[in-house]
Amino acid sequence: MPTATWNGTVIAESPNTEVVEGNHYFPADSLRMEHFKPASNTTVCGWKGTANYYDVVVDGETNAGAAWYYADPKPDAANIKGHVAFWKGVKVS
């Protein structure tokens, strides 16, 4: 089962991820929300739309913008609506 960890702590786990461009997008309900804090930054992908970010927080340490999601993805990326992906040292195994 795909598991996302940071600093040795499981922050998300689900057998039902969506893989897009090599990234596992975890269903939002599989996140351990005590480790997520909304971030203010956004970016734009030409085919997916506007990405919003979360900071990942574990044991008082913050990994700024380490998780992202598309609240309102473009039609070609509809399968990742309600899903979150990771980078910046978050390990998915």
Buried (B, 14 or more C-beta within 10 A) or exposed (E): EBBBBBBEBEBBBBEEBBEBEEBBBBBBEBBEEEBBBEBEEEEEBEEBBEBBBBBBBBEEEEBEBBBBBBEEBEEEBEEBBBBBBBEEEBEBE
